[in-house]
Amino acid sequence: MLLTRKASSQAAPQARLARVASHAVAKTMDRRTFLKRSGIGVGAGAVAAQLPFNMIGQAQAKGDEGKIEVKRTVCTHCSVGCAIDAVVQNGVWIRQEPVFDSPINLGAHCAKGASVREHGITHDSHRLKYPMKLEGGKWKKVTWDQAYDDISKKMLEIREKSGPDSSIFFEMSS
């Protein structure tokens, strides 16, 4: 936005129309509007500075005893492949840290990856924890061996039907 000086109010009607049109096209702001908006921003910052942030603390897992492991993994929210270090205690994912030497996320979380802390790692999460198969209109729990077998058969069927260029696979090494 451009900062402009307000014209005098005694302008001719054509000049007033031109001024309104130029403000709409150029997205300008006069000094008074700038100061009003700046004051609102500074006031909101002052109010936010007075909020009791000391009430916010670090999350703790129940039962602090137990072995803590750090496991390198890949974020599950999109296909980019950002690396994260999962901190696991007693088999429970208690927190995560971005990986600074990852060439993809360079030590940062996107908003989706950061939301894993809030929604994706709890015991009562909506995410699947074991393979399921739809049989007869109902979901049925299957073993990992059966799931891998079904998936590999379907992938080979697709390859035979559509040719070797119909699929691509990436190996993620740790």
NORQUIDA-V630105 format. One record per run of one state. SS is the DSSP state (~ for helix, > for strand, _ for the rest). FROM is the first residue (numbers start at 1). TO is the last residue. If there is no record, write none. Layout:
SS_FROM_TO + SS_FROM_TO
This chain:
__1_1 + >_2_4 + __5_12 + ~_13_26 + __27_27 + >_28_30 + ~_31_49 + __50_52 + ~_53_55 + __56_67 + >_68_74 + __75_82 + >_83_89 + __90_91 + >_92_98 + __99_110 + ~_111_114 + __115_115 + ~_116_120 + __121_131 + >_132_135 + __136_137 + >_138_141 + __142_143 + ~_144_162 + __163_163 + ~_164_166 + __167_174
